[in-house]
Amino acid sequence: MQARLPFLMPFLLALLLSVSPALAKEGSAPGGEGVSPRCEAAIDKAAGRYSQCLLKANAKYAKKENEEHLFAHRAKCEDKFNAQVARARERFGEDQCTPYVSEIADRTANYAESVATEAEGLTSPSFFCVQNGAQQLSIATGSAGWEYNRTGKEICSRLNESGCFQCRAIVTRGSLQNIELLQDGKVNLALSQSDMIPDDSVDFVSLKTLSRQSLYIFVRKNSDIYSIHDLMHKRINIGPIGSGLRGTMNNVLKAAGIVPSQASDVTAAQEASLLCRNQTDAISFILELDAPQVEQIENTCLMRRLVFSRNTLEEVMRSNATYYPINLGSPDREDGYAVGLYVDLITYKDALSPEDHRLIIDSLRTTPQTKYGGA
């Protein structure tokens, strides 16, 4: 069958460029008050490029019918969109940009998928469920009761509701262990921080970006530690073995040239009390910026958050391409940043069929982003 998608590209791109502004009309985006028109324009432009990128990916697939290349191309489209949004937020300020970026991304992807399906005459992915029956899925999550584990259970619930899958969430130590379980074939899905996915491997497939998170480092308020470089030869809790937090902290400390005198691996639930009892000099977490746990941690005893200077942050960002800057600038200090990273739902080569990839993506189009906590 000759694909008609390339000939529809000019009209379809114009349609998809209207996705982001349409959200405001439908009540899904905030009004103009408190939102910078320049940031809105930047995100609209990013959404337009995202839609164009997705349509080009589908057009190439229509010609070559290579599912692996299609999903790799789509993942690159999403990464570019996320990077453009992060730059817009840094330039104009987080509070000056729409909080509905995930909805814009999902709406854009939905339009691109439906357009490509209609143009190519493809069968809806859900049709395969009737023919193939329910696929068994195991998803590696995180510590019991923590957000990765709860998010994994929610994902399984959504997938089970589709009738295409029988999914169960597995308790793990976090992202690093999840990567190992995927590679060993013990699970076929996993949650992982973006910086823990090997950047030199094409064997991992990102099915959905779930959230944007930040690295937090706390010290006691009366401490003589005022910058990241002041952590040299200090006692630092870097997270449990197998956790993404431990991997991120190792990356950050190495990039900044920091050698701790002691690196402990106490779990997140015990970290704050460890700092308050003066049994460590610094603790670390990966959480969203508005996570309620941040205030809970800070109220355990008198403590303060360390921020990164721009120069130090750039050193860290060079160590991993998925890191991005979060501007924490305040009136009394403009040069204050945090390390930002993403959380993805991933699979491994040959762990699932290309049809299953499509079914999972389709089933999770409206899945809320994860909140409040890494693994």
C-alpha positions in Angstrom: 0.0 0.0 0.0 1.4 3.4 -0.9 1.5 5.6 2.1 -0.4 8.9 1.8 1.2 10.5 4.9 3.9 12.6 3.2 1.4 14.3 0.9 -0.8 15.3 3.9 2.1 16.8 5.9 1.5 20.5 5.2 -2.2 20.4 6.2 -1.6 18.1 9.1 1.2 20.2 10.5 -0.9 23.3 10.4 -3.6 21.4 12.3 -1.2 20.1 15.0 0.4 23.5 15.5 -3.0 24.6 16.9 -2.9 21.9 19.7 -1.3 23.9 22.4 -3.5 27.1 22.0 -6.6 24.9 21.8 -6.0 23.7 25.4 -6.7 27.2 26.7 -10.0 27.4 24.9 -11.1 24.0 26.3 -10.3 25.0 29.9 -7.2 22.9 30.2 -4.7 25.7 30.4 -4.5 28.8 32.6 -5.6 32.2 31.5 -3.2 34.9 30.5 -2.8 36.2 34.1 0.6 35.2 35.5 1.7 33.4 32.3 4.3 35.0 30.1 3.1 35.2 26.4 6.7 34.7 25.4 7.0 31.5 27.3 3.6 30.4 25.8 4.9 31.2 22.4 8.1 29.2 23.0 6.2 26.1 24.2 3.8 26.4 21.3 6.8 26.4 19.0 8.2 23.4 20.8 4.8 21.6 20.4 4.8 22.4 16.7 8.2 21.0 16.2 7.3 17.9 18.3 4.3 17.3 16.0 6.4 17.7 12.9 9.0 15.3 14.3 6.4 12.7 15.1 4.8 13.0 11.7 8.2 12.6 10.0 8.8 9.5 12.1 5.5 8.0 11.0 6.2 8.9 7.4 9.5 7.1 7.4 7.9 4.1 9.0 5.2 4.1 6.3 8.0 3.7 3.7 10.4 1.3 5.6 8.1 -0.4 8.1 10.8 -0.7 10.8 9.2 -0.6 14.2 12.4 -0.3 16.2 13.5 2.7 14.3 10.0 4.2 14.6 10.1 4.0 18.4 13.7 5.3 18.6 12.7 8.2 16.4 9.6 9.0 18.5 11.7 8.9 21.7 14.1 11.4 20.2 11.2 13.6 19.3 10.0 13.6 22.9 13.5 14.2 24.3 13.8 17.3 22.0 10.4 18.6 23.1 11.3 18.2 26.8 14.6 19.9 26.3 13.0 22.9 24.5 10.4 23.2 27.3 13.1 23.1 29.9 15.0 25.9 28.2 11.9 28.0 28.0 11.2 27.5 31.7 14.7 28.4 32.6 14.7 31.6 30.4 11.3 32.9 31.4 10.8 31.4 34.9 8.9 28.3 36.0 6.0 30.4 37.3 5.7 32.3 34.0 5.0 29.1 31.9 2.0 26.9 31.6 1.9 24.0 34.0 0.1 21.8 31.4 3.1 20.8 29.3 2.4 17.0 29.8 -1.2 17.5 28.5 0.1 19.5 25.5 2.6 16.7 24.8 0.0 13.9 25.1 -2.5 15.8 22.9 0.1 16.4 20.3 1.2 12.7 20.3 -2.5 11.6 20.1 -3.2 13.8 17.1 0.0 12.6 15.3 -0.8 8.9 16.0 -4.4 9.2 14.9 -3.4 11.1 11.8 -0.7 8.6 10.9 -3.1 5.6 11.5 -5.8 7.1 9.2 -3.3 8.1 6.5 -1.6 4.7 6.4 -4.8 2.7 6.8 -3.4 0.9 9.9 -5.4 -1.2 12.3 -6.0 0.3 15.7 -3.4 -1.2 18.2 -6.2 -2.4 20.5 -7.4 -4.8 17.8 -4.4 -7.0 18.6 -5.7 -7.7 22.1 -8.6 -9.7 20.8 -6.3 -11.8 18.6 -3.4 -12.3 20.9 -4.9 -12.4 24.4 -3.5 -10.7 27.5 0.3 -10.2 27.6 2.0 -10.9 30.9 3.9 -7.8 32.2 6.2 -7.2 35.2 7.3 -3.7 35.9 10.2 -2.9 38.2 9.3 0.1 40.4 11.0 1.1 43.7 10.8 0.8 47.5 7.5 -0.4 48.9 5.1 2.5 49.6 7.3 5.1 47.9 6.2 7.0 44.8 7.9 4.8 42.1 6.1 1.8 43.6 2.7 3.6 43.7 3.2 4.9 40.2 4.1 1.4 38.9 0.9 0.1 40.5 -1.1 2.8 38.8 0.4 2.0 35.5 -0.4 -1.7 35.9 -4.0 -0.7 36.8 -4.3 1.3 33.6 -2.8 -1.5 31.5 -5.0 -4.2 33.1 -8.1 -2.1 32.4 -7.2 -2.1 28.7 -7.8 -5.9 28.6 -4.6 -6.3 26.7 -2.3 -7.0 29.6 -1.9 -8.7 33.0 0.5 -6.5 34.8 2.1 -6.6 38.3 4.4 -4.1 40.0 7.7 -5.5 41.5 9.3 -3.9 44.6 12.9 -3.0 44.0 15.7 -0.8 45.4 15.3 1.7 42.5 16.5 2.7 39.0 19.9 1.0 38.9 18.4 -2.4 40.0 15.5 -1.8 37.6 18.0 -1.5 34.7 19.7 -4.7 35.7 16.4 -6.6 36.0 15.5 -5.5 32.5 18.8 -6.5 31.0 18.5 -9.9 32.7 15.0 -10.5 31.4 13.4 -10.7 34.8 11.0 -7.9 34.0 9.8 -6.4 30.7 9.1 -2.9 32.0 10.8 -0.6 34.4 10.7 2.9 35.9 14.0 4.7 35.7 15.6 8.1 36.0 16.8 9.3 32.6 20.5 9.5 33.8 20.6 5.8 34.8 19.7 4.6 31.3 23.0 3.8 29.5 23.5 6.5 27.0 25.8 4.3 24.8 23.1 1.7 24.3 20.3 1.5 21.8 18.8 -1.5 23.5 16.6 0.5 25.9 13.3 2.0 24.6 11.6 4.8 26.4 7.8 4.4 26.1 6.7 7.5 28.2 8.3 10.3 30.1 6.5 10.4 33.5 7.9 13.4 35.3 10.5 16.1 35.8 12.4 15.9 39.1 15.2 17.6 41.0 18.2 16.6 43.0 18.0 18.0 46.6 21.1 18.1 48.9 20.5 19.3 52.5 22.9 20.3 55.2 22.4 21.5 58.8 21.6 25.2 59.0 24.6 25.9 61.2 27.0 23.9 59.0 30.1 25.5 57.4 29.0 23.9 54.0 27.7 26.7 51.7 28.5 25.3 48.2 28.7 21.9 46.5 32.5 22.1 46.6 32.4 22.5 50.4 31.3 18.8 50.5 34.9 17.8 49.9 36.0 15.3 52.5 32.6 15.5 54.3 30.2 12.7 55.3 27.5 12.3 52.6 24.5 10.0 52.4 24.3 9.1 48.7 21.4 6.7 48.8 20.9 2.9 49.0 22.8 0.5 46.6 20.7 -0.1 43.5 18.8 3.3 43.8 18.9 5.9 41.1 19.7 8.5 43.8 23.0 6.8 44.4 23.8 6.8 40.7 23.0 10.4 40.4 25.0 11.4 43.4 28.0 9.5 42.2 27.7 11.3 38.8 27.4 14.7 40.5 30.2 14.2 43.0 32.5 12.9 40.3 31.7 15.7 37.9 32.3 18.3 40.6 35.5 16.6 41.7 34.2 15.9 45.2 35.6 13.1 47.3 33.6 12.4 50.5 35.2 11.2 53.6 32.4 8.8 54.0 29.5 7.8 51.7 26.6 6.2 53.6 23.6 4.3 52.1 20.8 5.0 54.5 17.3 4.9 53.0 15.3 8.0 52.3 13.0 7.4 55.3 15.9 7.6 57.7 18.0 10.4 56.1 16.6 13.4 57.9 17.1 12.0 61.4 20.6 11.0 60.4 21.5 14.6 59.6 19.7 16.0 62.7 21.7 13.6 64.9 25.0 14.8 63.3 25.7 11.4 62.0 26.3 12.7 58.5 27.1 16.2 57.0 24.8 16.1 54.0 21.7 14.1 52.8 20.2 13.8 49.3 16.9 13.2 47.7 15.3 13.2 44.2 11.9 14.9 44.4 9.7 17.2 42.4 10.1 20.9 43.2 6.7 21.2 44.8 6.8 17.9 46.6 5.2 18.1 50.1 8.1 15.9 51.4 10.5 18.8 50.9 8.8 20.8 53.7 8.5 17.7 55.9 12.2 17.1 55.5 13.2 20.7 56.3 11.0 20.7 59.4 12.7 17.7 60.9 15.4 20.0 62.3 17.2 23.2 61.3 18.6 22.6 57.8 19.0 24.3 54.5 19.3 23.3 50.8 22.5 23.5 48.9 22.3 25.0 45.4 24.6 24.8 42.4 26.3 27.7 40.8 26.0 28.0 37.1 29.6 26.9 36.5 29.3 23.9 38.8 25.9 22.9 37.2 27.5 23.1 33.7 30.2 20.7 34.9 27.6 18.3 36.1 25.5 18.6 32.9 28.5 17.7 30.8 28.6 14.3 32.6 25.1 13.3 31.4 23.1 14.7 28.4 19.7 14.2 30.2 20.4 16.7 33.0 18.9 20.1 32.6 19.1 23.3 34.7 16.4 24.3 37.2 16.7 28.0 38.1 16.2 28.5 41.8 17.2 32.2 41.7 15.8 34.5 44.4 16.1 38.2 45.0 19.1 37.8 47.3 20.8 35.2 45.0 20.5 35.0 41.3 23.1 32.3 40.8 21.3 29.4 42.3 20.4 26.2 40.3 19.4 22.6 40.8 20.1 19.5 38.7 16.9 18.5 36.8 16.3 15.0 35.4 13.4 13.0 33.9 11.7 9.7 35.0 10.8 7.3 32.1 8.8 4.1 31.6 11.2 2.0 29.7 11.6 -1.5 28.2 14.4 -3.5 26.7 15.1 -4.9 23.3 13.0 -7.9 22.4 11.4 -7.9 25.9 8.1 -6.9 24.2 6.8 -6.9 20.6 6.5 -3.6 18.7 2.7 -4.2 18.8 2.9 -4.3 22.6 4.9 -1.1 22.6 2.1 0.6 20.7 -0.6 -0.9 23.0 1.2 0.3 26.1 1.7 3.8 24.7 -1.9 4.0 23.6 -3.2 2.8 27.0 -1.1 5.3 28.9 -1.9 8.4 26.9 -3.7 10.1 29.8 -1.7 8.6 32.7 -0.9 11.4 35.1 2.8 12.2 35.6 4.5 10.8 38.7 4.7 13.0 41.7 7.0 13.5 44.6 9.8 11.1 44.6 12.5 9.3 42.8 14.1 5.8 43.1 
